[in-house]
Amino acid sequence: MREWMLEAPEHDLPGRDEAAFAAAWAARDISLLPPEVPRWLLLQWLAAQGYLLHGSQQGGNHQLRAAHAP
């Protein structure tokens, strides 16, 4: 692993949190998550579901492509 990358802390994801993630994602409403659940766990859960996440603040990105260095 590269030194600038962080590892997620160890955690157990209770079934109720996973159900809350699914409900919040289906409704596209993060306010449905329990307040005690860290929001980064939702992002980790989405990545595990096969979603690709990016840190851009550009809402109009509809397609991501790999850029190859010359």
Secondary structure, 3 states (H helix, E strand, C coil): CCCCCCCCCCCCCCHHHHHHHHHHHHHCCHHHCCCCCCHHHHHHHHHHCCCCCCCCCCCCCCCCCCCCCC
